[in-house]
Structures are given as structure tokens and as C-alpha cells.
Amino acid sequence: MGERRVFIGECKERPVEVAMKRNRKQSEIAREFGINGNMLARWKREMKQDL
């Protein structure tokens, strides 16, 4: 099994910002940043809760 990667705040903020501003598929944005689409969805959800 692969190593688990840990992302810090700055690494999470940019993909979420792009996903919220651009009219593109979430999967495309996730692939661009080298992350899983489900992870991007979770980060978006978490950041909305923090507001």
C-alpha cells in the first residue's frame, strides 16, 4: 500500500479556491493538483463549515 500524504492548509486552499471560482469539473481540477476528487470535495465541505 502507498504512503499516506499529509496536506497543510496552504496546499488545500489553492485547489479549493480554483474549484469554487472556475466553471470546470471537480475531477479535472483535482487531477491538475495531483489529488483525488473526493479529497477536493471534502476540503471544500470543510472550508464551507469553517466560514
N, C-alpha and C positions, 0 to 999 in steps of 0.2 A: 504494500500500500504506500502511496506517496506521502510526503511530508505535508503537514498542515501549515498553511501560510497564515500569518497574522498581519492584519492591516491596521495602521494607525489612522487617526482622524483625517489627516490631510489626504491620505490615499483614498479615503471613502468619499470625501466631499466633492472632489472634481467629477468623478463619474456620475454622482447623483445630480450635481448641478447641470451637467450636459444632458442627462436623461430628462430632466424637468423642463429644460429650455428648448430642446430641439424636437422636431417632429420626425423622429426616427424610431425604428423598432428597438425595444429594450435589449433584445438579443444582439443586435448589431453594435450597440454602444458597449455592452459587456465584453463582446469579443474584441473590440478596439482597445479596451483597457486590460484585456487578459484575465477577466474574471468570469465567473459563472453568472448567467442571467438571473438565477434565483437569489444569488447573493446581492446583486444590484437591487432587486425588488425588496429584499429585506432591509438593506441600507436606506432605501427611500422611505419605507414604512417607519423605521426607527427615527429618521430625521424629522419626519412629519410629527411624530409623537413628542419630540423634544421641543417643538415650537410652541 
